[in-house]
Amino acid sequence: MANDKDFKIKNGLQLGGAFIEKVGTIAGNATLDLSTGNVFDYTPTDNATFAFSNAGETEHSFVLSVVGAEVGASVSSASYLQSFSVSSQENVPYGIFIRPDGTKMYIVGESGDDVNEYDLSTAWDISTASYVQNFSVAAQDTTPTDVFFKTDGTKMYVLGLSGDDVNEYNLSTPWDISTATYLQNFSIASQEGSPFGMHIKPDGTKIYILGFSDNVNEYNLSTPWDISTASFIQNFSVAAQDRQAGGIYITEDGTSLYISGISSDSIYEYYLSTAWDISTASFVDGFSVAAQSTGPLGLFFKPDISKFYVVDFINKGVFEYNMPAQDPATLTYPASVYWPSGTVPDAPAVGETDILEFNTTNGGTVWYGTKAGDAMA
């Protein structure tokens, strides 16, 4: 397996010695401008067909670092499936969380000032939901707007509109809200006066808050899952898409952000070119839920992004939608590339990185391609 230190670039690529890197520019779908650098980093957001431009010298070499990623239809390809009423437990539902295995659903809202727990006898199928119990959070906040759990179910976090804060609870029995005890809170008043959506990074080191200020606010947690260690980093405005944003969800790899918009009754998708860094977010697409939901607030996705769920505070229910599954990106290289191995490399597995080396001795008429690093984490 190759290492970055194995490369030296000087008037072409040579093995051995120190690595002198100049990162180049990639335009359009996947056009590498070779006049801008000798190293290109690429993470596909769609199937890609590479092109090499401006080779310049007769002899030229460069390195392409490709990260494996899944691509597929955007949120605009979603389709409605079914709904489930929570009005018997909560008349003004705001937030939703579903256990990672899809067997439990939690709803939080204003009328009960509590978290309501449901069992799903068929995972991820809300038509099989049955009410179990509730847990009052009124002592901490009388207008809870969202709920989130630690990945192992031993901590619960409730976002509060009245207190303008995040409240942290310990659960002595994982996923059983009857065993919850209040621990501490963290004020977000300096960034958001009307918080409605919350998401926490799977390792507990970041928390994101969304509200009617139309900003996603990003915080670092210096101690994972301990909100007392939270510090504000930056925000990202979604006002161009909706002036009353409510729910938020970020995919497990940190590269896709989704929000629900009340003004437009829509779900919006954003791409983060640097995972978990909201300053790199760019709008991708939107999907209207107006035919079902006229008050979409809470938002949650199945981890494989094949389903999402919207909580409607007007219609007092949860709406379930299907999304087409994503697949690994297909990468196509120029016909001018000759592979001495006789085999064109497959795209790397999701989350892994391949290092490819390309050389020409005739100004780019013919390129010689080799895989210099395989499945680098």
Salt bridges, closest charged atoms under 4 A:
GLU57 OE1 - HIS60 ND1 2.54
ASP101 OD1 - ARG99 NE 3.39
GLU117 OE2 - LYS104 NZ 2.60
ASP119 OD1 - LYS104 NZ 2.52
GLU168 OE2 - LYS155 NZ 2.67
ASP203 OD2 - LYS201 NZ 3.81
ASP214 OD2 - ARG243 NE 3.60
GLU218 OE2 - LYS206 NZ 2.60
GLU320 OE2 - LYS307 NZ 2.70
ASP354 OD2 - LYS371 NZ 3.43
ASP374 OD1 - LYS371 NZ 3.28
